[in-house]
Amino acid sequence: MAGLLIALILIATGAKSAPTSKRSTHIYGNCQQLDIPITASAPSAIYDLPVVDDNLSATAWAVQQDTWSTPDGSAAIKVNTTTMGTWNIHAQLCYPTVANNKVDVLQIATHGAYYDSRYWDPELDPENQSYVEAALKAGYSILTYDRLGAGQSDHPDAYTIVQAPLELEILRQLTVMARNGTLSAFCQHRVPDKVVHVGHSFGSVMTSAFIGTYPELSDGAVITGYVLNKYFGSIGWTSWDVQFANESDIPFSRPSGYVVDSKSGIQNVFFGGNLTTAFTRQQFDYGNSIKQPVPIGELASSYQLVYVTGPRFEGPIQYFLPEFDFFICGGDCKGVSNLTLLHGIYPNASTIEVAIQPNTGHGLTLHNNATAGYEVSFDFLNRHGLGTGA
């Protein structure tokens, strides 16, 4: 279908309630809230997109994107352009309180669509749900951030500004700042020994493209909720049951072109597994409460990152997949990964492994066995020289 290529990419993660807040205290570390002005330039385009400024036009947009005859990808470009500007990016930088680390490994975690950085650091039962807390407990430093258009970062034009190449450039700049110590202009910051990039959903699409494009800036990657396979994105946009952000069940204040999942869309895409054991009603309600709108220009341009290869990347890569991921794997991720394909994308990676998290849907951090999954990823990093006690 015409919307398939774009749909693949939207794997992101959720939308969110009108007021955004971040936790000020953490169990296993000390965290600082940062507002970082990023001046960036990146290729962009004017895409053939409808105006989305109410719920009726939001649904019409989803149907149009899923229609087989609708041009997508580069075929939807009307004019190629360049975007330049300065935007505020909100971030959180955390250091562990444990004092026995031999190596300072910084994780840089990028959230997906339909969520902001709270996906990594939920306030609901943080000791059992928060990836940030788990990373700090394991001795990692961790930088999370709200991607452009989400959370407490800026929300610029949804059609022409917030596009995939610009978001990749913002991740590059944040990584350079973290690696060379220039984040010290915004907070007390130490230079890490190694940097691991972690992604979820569209944040994993970005992470995959990042290590392929800038292999010298990353020592390893954990790619969650995303892998190329024959079922990827096959459910289409209409299954997300999108609404215009300002008319959604949780109203936002966004300009034209920002869409957000309804509560049923959040269930369709982000939650999976056995209803009695995989997640609680409280986790589901919380997952809906922190959802975030997404600019449709980001979705239209996402194809530019999907097929980026990384022949120069030499670090370890883990693909970490929920067992019952509807959007990525058509509802069942067991057996869909093709290691020959993945080694073809990263032919010089030191290792590529695929792990399946049982009884879990796309929103990995919002399910009952989240921390067990985190341990699988930390074990992978330890085994491949990216642990904090090396």
C-alpha positions as CSV (number, residue, x, y, z in Angstrom):
1,M,0.0,0.0,0.0
2,A,1.2,3.5,-0.6
3,G,1.5,4.4,3.1
4,L,3.6,1.3,3.8
5,L,7.1,2.9,3.4
6,I,6.2,5.8,5.7
7,A,4.3,3.5,8.1
8,L,7.4,1.5,8.7
9,I,9.1,4.4,10.1
10,L,6.4,5.7,12.4
11,I,7.2,2.9,14.8
12,A,7.8,5.5,17.3
13,T,6.3,5.7,20.6
14,G,3.4,7.8,21.7
15,A,1.9,11.2,22.4
16,K,1.6,13.0,25.7
17,S,-0.6,15.0,28.0
18,A,-0.7,18.8,27.7
19,P,1.6,19.6,30.7
20,T,5.0,18.0,30.4
21,S,7.0,17.2,33.5
22,K,10.2,15.4,34.3
23,R,11.1,13.6,37.5
24,S,13.5,15.7,39.6
25,T,14.7,12.8,41.8
26,H,16.0,9.4,40.9
27,I,16.7,6.3,43.0
28,Y,20.1,5.3,41.5
29,G,21.6,8.5,40.2
30,N,21.6,12.3,39.9
31,C,19.9,13.9,37.0
32,Q,20.0,17.4,35.5
33,Q,17.4,18.9,33.2
34,L,18.9,20.7,30.2
35,D,17.6,23.1,27.6
36,I,20.1,23.1,24.7
37,P,19.8,25.5,21.7
38,I,20.9,23.5,18.6
39,T,21.7,25.4,15.4
40,A,21.4,23.0,12.5
41,S,21.1,22.7,8.8
42,A,19.8,19.7,6.9
43,P,18.3,18.7,3.6
44,S,14.5,18.9,3.6
45,A,11.6,18.9,1.1
46,I,8.1,20.1,0.6
47,Y,5.9,17.0,0.4
48,D,2.6,16.6,-1.2
49,L,0.6,16.5,2.1
50,P,-2.9,17.5,3.0
51,V,-3.6,20.2,5.6
52,V,-4.4,18.5,8.9
53,D,-6.1,20.9,11.3
54,D,-9.0,18.9,12.8
55,N,-10.0,15.3,13.5
56,L,-11.8,14.9,10.2
57,S,-8.7,15.8,8.2
58,A,-6.5,13.7,10.5
59,T,-8.4,10.6,9.6
60,A,-8.5,11.6,6.0
61,W,-4.7,11.9,6.0
62,A,-4.3,8.4,7.5
63,V,-6.6,6.9,4.9
64,Q,-4.8,8.8,2.1
65,Q,-1.4,7.5,3.2
66,D,-2.7,3.9,3.3
67,T,-4.3,4.1,-0.2
68,W,-2.2,2.0,-2.6
69,S,-2.1,4.7,-5.3
70,T,-0.9,7.6,-3.1
71,P,2.7,8.5,-3.9
72,D,5.0,8.1,-0.9
73,G,8.7,8.4,-0.2
74,S,10.6,10.5,-2.8
75,A,7.6,10.3,-5.2
76,A,5.7,12.6,-2.8
77,I,8.3,15.4,-3.0
78,K,7.2,18.6,-4.7
79,V,10.4,20.6,-4.1
80,N,13.7,19.8,-2.5
81,T,14.9,22.4,0.0
82,T,17.2,23.0,3.0
83,T,16.1,23.8,6.5
84,M,18.3,26.0,8.7
85,G,17.6,27.4,12.2
86,T,18.1,27.2,15.9
87,W,15.8,25.1,18.1
88,N,15.6,24.3,21.8
89,I,16.1,20.7,22.7
90,H,15.1,19.6,26.2
91,A,17.3,16.8,27.6
92,Q,18.0,15.0,30.9
93,L,21.6,13.9,31.8
94,C,22.0,11.4,34.6
95,Y,25.0,10.0,36.4
96,P,24.9,6.9,38.6
97,T,25.5,7.3,42.4
98,V,27.6,4.0,42.5
99,A,31.3,4.8,42.9
100,N,32.9,1.6,41.6
101,N,32.7,2.1,37.9
102,K,36.0,1.5,36.0
103,V,34.6,2.8,32.8
104,D,32.2,5.7,32.2
105,V,29.9,4.5,29.5
106,L,27.3,7.0,28.4
107,Q,24.1,5.8,26.8
108,I,22.3,8.2,24.5
109,A,18.6,7.1,24.2
110,T,16.3,8.3,21.4
111,H,12.5,7.8,21.8
112,G,10.2,7.0,19.0
113,A,7.1,8.7,17.6
114,Y,4.0,9.3,19.8
115,Y,6.1,9.6,23.0
116,D,8.8,11.9,24.4
117,S,11.7,11.0,26.6
118,R,9.4,10.0,29.4
119,Y,9.2,6.7,27.5
120,W,12.6,5.9,28.9
121,D,11.9,7.3,32.4
122,P,8.2,6.7,33.4
123,E,7.1,8.0,36.7
124,L,4.8,5.0,37.2
125,D,6.7,2.5,39.4
126,P,10.1,3.7,38.2
127,E,12.1,1.0,40.0
128,N,10.4,-1.6,37.9
129,Q,9.6,0.4,34.7
130,S,12.2,3.1,34.1
131,Y,15.0,2.3,31.7
132,V,16.9,5.3,33.1
133,E,16.8,3.9,36.6
134,A,17.9,0.5,35.4
135,A,20.8,2.0,33.5
136,L,21.9,4.0,36.5
137,K,21.6,1.0,38.8
138,A,23.9,-0.9,36.3
139,G,26.4,2.0,36.5
140,Y,25.7,3.7,33.2
141,S,25.4,7.5,32.6
142,I,22.5,8.2,30.3
143,L,21.3,11.2,28.2
144,T,17.7,11.2,27.1
145,Y,16.1,14.0,25.2
146,D,12.8,15.1,23.6
147,R,13.1,15.0,19.9
148,L,12.2,18.1,17.9
149,G,8.4,18.4,17.9
150,A,7.9,16.4,21.1
151,G,7.7,17.1,24.8
152,Q,9.5,20.2,26.1
153,S,11.5,20.7,22.9
154,D,10.3,23.2,20.3
155,H,7.3,22.4,18.2
156,P,8.0,24.0,14.8
157,D,6.2,23.7,11.5
158,A,4.9,20.1,11.0
159,Y,5.2,20.1,7.3
160,T,8.5,21.6,6.3
161,I,10.7,21.8,9.5
162,V,10.5,18.6,11.6
163,Q,11.8,16.1,9.1
164,A,14.1,13.0,9.5
165,P,17.4,14.5,8.2
166,L,17.2,17.4,10.6
167,E,16.4,15.1,13.5
168,L,19.5,13.0,12.6
169,E,21.6,16.1,12.6
170,I,20.3,17.1,16.0
171,L,21.3,13.6,17.3
172,R,24.8,14.1,15.8
173,Q,25.3,17.4,17.5
174,L,24.1,16.1,20.9
175,T,26.5,13.2,20.5
176,V,29.4,15.4,19.6
177,M,28.7,17.6,22.6
178,A,28.5,14.7,24.9
179,R,31.7,13.1,23.6
180,N,33.9,16.3,23.7
181,G,32.6,17.8,26.9
182,T,30.8,20.8,25.5
183,L,27.6,19.9,27.4
184,S,29.5,21.5,30.3
185,A,28.1,24.8,29.0
186,F,24.7,23.6,30.2
187,C,25.6,21.4,33.2
188,Q,28.4,19.8,35.1
189,H,29.5,17.2,32.6
190,R,32.3,14.7,32.4
191,V,33.6,13.3,29.1
192,P,32.6,9.6,28.8
193,D,35.0,6.8,27.9
194,K,32.6,5.2,25.5
195,V,29.1,6.0,24.1
196,V,26.3,3.6,23.3
197,H,23.3,4.6,21.3
198,V,19.9,3.2,22.2
199,G,16.7,3.7,20.3
200,H,13.1,2.8,20.3
201,S,10.8,2.5,17.3
202,F,11.4,5.6,15.1
203,G,14.2,6.4,17.5
204,S,15.7,3.1,16.5
205,V,15.3,4.0,12.8
206,M,17.3,7.1,13.7
207,T,19.8,5.1,15.7
208,S,20.3,2.6,12.9
209,A,20.9,5.4,10.4
210,F,23.1,7.3,12.9
211,I,25.6,4.4,13.4
212,G,25.7,3.9,9.7
213,T,26.3,7.5,8.8
214,Y,28.6,8.5,11.8
215,P,30.2,5.2,12.9
216,E,33.1,7.1,14.5
217,L,30.7,8.6,17.0
218,S,29.3,5.4,18.5
219,D,30.8,2.4,20.2
220,G,27.7,0.2,20.1
221,A,24.0,0.2,19.6
222,V,20.8,-1.3,21.2
223,I,18.0,-1.1,18.7
224,T,14.6,-1.8,20.3
225,G,11.2,-2.1,18.8
226,Y,12.5,-2.1,15.2
227,V,13.9,-4.5,12.6
228,L,13.5,-4.6,8.9
229,N,11.3,-7.6,8.0
230,K,8.5,-8.5,5.5
231,Y,5.7,-7.5,8.0
232,F,7.2,-4.2,9.0
233,G,4.5,-1.4,8.8
234,S,2.0,-3.7,7.1
235,I,-0.9,-2.6,9.4
236,G,-0.9,1.0,8.0
237,W,-1.7,4.3,9.5
238,T,-5.4,3.9,10.0
239,S,-4.8,1.3,12.8
240,W,-3.2,4.2,14.9
241,D,-6.6,5.9,14.9
242,V,-5.0,9.3,14.8
243,Q,-6.6,12.6,15.9
244,F,-5.6,16.2,15.4
245,A,-3.5,17.0,18.4
246,N,-5.6,19.9,19.6
247,E,-8.9,17.9,19.3
248,S,-7.6,14.6,20.9
249,D,-8.8,12.9,24.0
250,I,-5.9,14.7,25.8
251,P,-5.8,18.2,24.2
252,F,-2.5,19.7,23.1
253,S,-1.5,23.1,21.8
254,R,0.2,22.4,18.5
255,P,0.2,24.0,15.1
256,S,-1.4,22.4,12.0
257,G,-0.1,19.1,11.0
258,Y,0.5,17.4,14.4
259,V,-1.4,14.1,14.9
260,V,-1.7,11.9,17.9
261,D,-3.0,8.4,18.6
262,S,-6.4,7.9,20.3
263,K,-6.5,5.7,23.3
264,S,-7.5,2.7,21.1
265,G,-4.6,3.5,18.8
266,I,-2.2,3.4,21.7
267,Q,-3.5,-0.1,22.6
268,N,-3.4,-1.3,19.0
269,V,0.3,-0.4,18.5
270,F,2.0,-0.1,21.9
271,F,0.5,-2.8,24.1
272,G,0.5,-6.6,23.5
273,G,0.7,-10.0,25.1
274,N,-1.6,-11.8,27.5
275,L,-4.2,-9.3,28.9
276,T,-3.9,-10.7,32.4
277,T,-0.1,-10.9,32.7
278,A,1.6,-8.6,30.1
279,F,0.5,-5.2,31.5
280,T,-1.9,-3.7,33.9
281,R,-4.8,-1.3,33.4
282,Q,-2.7,1.3,35.3
283,Q,0.2,0.8,32.9
284,F,-2.0,1.2,29.9
285,D,-3.7,4.3,31.2
286,Y,-0.3,5.8,32.0
287,G,1.0,4.9,28.5
288,N,-2.0,6.9,27.1
289,S,-1.5,9.8,29.4
290,I,2.1,10.5,28.3
291,K,1.5,10.2,24.6
292,Q,2.8,13.0,22.3
293,P,1.8,14.4,18.9
294,V,3.8,13.8,15.8
295,P,4.4,16.2,12.9
296,I,3.3,14.5,9.6
297,G,6.4,15.9,7.8
298,E,8.5,13.7,10.0
299,L,6.5,10.7,8.9
300,A,6.7,11.6,5.2
301,S,10.5,12.0,5.3
302,S,11.3,9.0,7.5
303,Y,11.9,6.7,4.5
304,Q,15.2,8.6,4.1
305,L,16.6,6.8,7.2
306,V,15.3,3.3,6.8
307,Y,17.7,1.9,4.2
308,V,20.9,3.6,5.4
309,T,23.7,1.0,5.5
310,G,26.8,1.1,7.7
311,P,29.8,-0.7,6.2
312,R,32.2,1.3,8.4
313,F,30.5,0.6,11.7
314,E,32.6,-1.9,13.7
315,G,30.8,-2.0,17.1
316,P,28.3,-4.5,18.5
317,I,24.6,-4.2,17.7
318,Q,21.7,-5.8,19.6
319,Y,18.2,-5.9,18.1
320,F,15.7,-6.2,21.0
321,L,12.2,-7.0,19.9
322,P,8.9,-7.4,21.8
323,E,7.4,-10.8,21.2
324,F,4.0,-9.3,20.2
325,D,4.8,-6.2,18.2
326,F,1.9,-5.4,15.9
327,F,3.4,-2.6,13.9
328,I,6.9,-4.0,13.5
329,C,6.3,-7.7,13.1
330,G,2.6,-8.0,12.2
331,G,1.9,-9.1,15.8
332,D,4.6,-11.8,16.2
333,C,8.3,-11.1,16.1
334,K,9.5,-14.7,16.6
335,G,11.4,-15.9,13.6
336,V,11.0,-12.7,11.5
337,S,14.6,-11.4,11.8
338,N,17.0,-12.2,8.9
339,L,20.5,-12.1,10.2
340,T,21.9,-12.4,6.7
341,L,20.0,-9.1,5.9
342,L,21.3,-7.4,9.0
343,H,24.9,-8.5,8.4
344,G,24.5,-7.1,4.9
345,I,23.5,-3.7,6.4
346,Y,26.4,-3.7,8.9
347,P,29.0,-6.1,7.3
348,N,31.8,-5.1,9.7
349,A,29.9,-5.0,13.0
350,S,31.8,-6.9,15.6
351,T,28.6,-8.9,16.4
352,I,24.8,-8.7,15.7
353,E,22.4,-10.4,18.0
354,V,18.6,-10.5,18.1
355,A,16.7,-10.9,21.4
356,I,13.0,-11.4,21.9
357,Q,11.2,-10.1,25.1
358,P,8.4,-12.5,25.9
359,N,4.8,-11.5,26.5
360,T,5.4,-7.8,25.6
361,G,4.1,-5.3,23.0
362,H,5.8,-2.4,21.2
363,G,5.9,-0.2,24.3
364,L,8.6,-2.2,26.0
365,T,9.0,0.0,29.1
366,L,5.3,-0.1,29.9
367,H,5.0,-3.8,30.4
368,N,5.4,-6.0,33.5
369,N,8.7,-7.6,32.6
370,A,10.4,-4.5,31.5
371,T,13.4,-4.7,33.9
372,A,14.1,-8.3,32.9
373,G,14.5,-7.1,29.3
374,Y,16.8,-4.3,30.4
375,E,19.1,-6.9,32.0
376,V,19.3,-8.7,28.6
377,S,20.6,-5.6,26.9
378,F,23.0,-4.8,29.7
379,D,24.4,-8.3,29.6
380,F,24.9,-7.9,25.8
381,L,26.8,-4.7,26.4
382,N,28.9,-6.3,29.1
383,R,29.8,-9.3,27.0
384,H,31.0,-7.0,24.2
385,G,33.2,-4.6,26.1
386,L,30.6,-1.9,26.9
387,G,29.9,-2.6,30.5
388,T,30.9,-0.2,33.3
389,G,33.1,-2.6,35.2
390,A,35.4,-3.5,32.3
